Amino acid sequence: MGSMDGKVAIVTGAARGIGRDHALLLAKEGAKVVVNDFGGAVDGTGGESGPADDVVNEIKTAGGEAIAQYGDITKWDDAKALITTAIETFGDLHALVNNAGIVRDSMLFKMTESDFDAVVAVHLKGHFLTARHAAEYWRTKSKEGVETARHIVNTTSTAGLIGNVGQTNYGAAKAGIANFTQIWNQELSRYGVRINGIAPVARTRMTEGAFGAMEFEEGEFDTMDPANISPLVVYLASDLSNDVSGEIFQIRGGDVDRFIAWTNGPQLCKDERWTVQGLADNIKELF
C-alpha cells in the first residue's frame, strides 16, 4: 500500500529533472498524476509535448495512472485548465507540487527587463496561479462539507532564502515563494490545506552550469541525484505530513534541514526619536 493511494496529484515542470522524479515516485506510491510541462528549454523558450508524454508513458508502463497537460502556468486560463484537468480526469485533487522553473542568470547591471520578467513569471506567478485555482476548488469542497486533507508543495531555493550572485530575478522569485508558503498556510489551514516548501540541491538542467559534471565511484552515494529530492516531496504531498504546515526544508542528498523564518535580532531601544548621529554612534551594537 502506497502513501498516495487514492490520491490525485499535479506536478508542474514534470517532464525532466526533479519534476520527472517527483511524478514517477508519486505514481509509484499510488497517486494518479497530472504531468504538466510545455517542454521548453531551460530559459523558457520553445516548447514540445514529447517530454511530458514520455513521463506519462513511463508511469503507465509501470502500472500507474497519469495524463499529460501542456499548459503555460504563467497564464491565468492555462493554470485554471490544469486544475480542471485533474478534477475532470481523476475526480478530485489532493496535492499540487509547484516545481516548474527556468533560469536566465545575469549580474544586475547586465540583466534585461525581459529576463527579469520571464523568470519571475514562471516561478512566482506560476506558483500563484496554480495555487490560486486549486485553493478556490478546495475552499468550495470544504464549505460543502468534504473533509479531506490537501497539500501544496512549493519549490523555493537557497538563492531566495540566502541569496546568490547573478540571480536577482531567480532569487527574488524564490524569496517570494517562501513567503507564499507562510501566507497560504495562514489563509488555507481552515480548509484542511497544508502548505510546505522545499529548497532542493540537485543536479538538473538548471544547475548543471553551477555544478558541472560530477563523477561518483561505483556504489558511492550520488548526493546530487535529483531523485534524492522526491521522497521529501511525496511525504509532504501525502497525509503522512498532516501535522506539518508552513515549513521550508532544504534537502541535499541525504541531508534535510528545516529553515527558520526571519526573526528579530538584537535591538536598540530609547524613549525618544533617534537622531541620525545617534544612530551612527550606536548602530554597531546590533552586530
MOPEKA-V680812 format. One record per run of one state. SS is the DSSP state (~ for helix, > for strand, _ for the rest). FROM is the first residue (numbers start at 1). TO is the last residue. If there is no record, write none. Layout:
SS/FROM/TO, SS/FROM/TO
//
This chain:
_/1/7, >/8/12, _/13/16, ~/17/28, _/29/31, >/32/36, _/37/49, ~/50/61, _/62/64, >/65/69, _/70/75, ~/76/90, _/91/94, >/95/97, _/98/105, >/106/106, _/107/112, ~/113/143, _/144/149, >/150/155, _/156/157, ~/158/161, _/162/166, >/167/167, ~/168/191, _/192/192, >/193/201, _/202/207, ~/208/211, _/212/226, ~/227/237, _/238/238, ~/239/241, _/242/246, >/247/252, _/253/254, >/255/259, _/260/275, ~/276/286, _/287/287
//
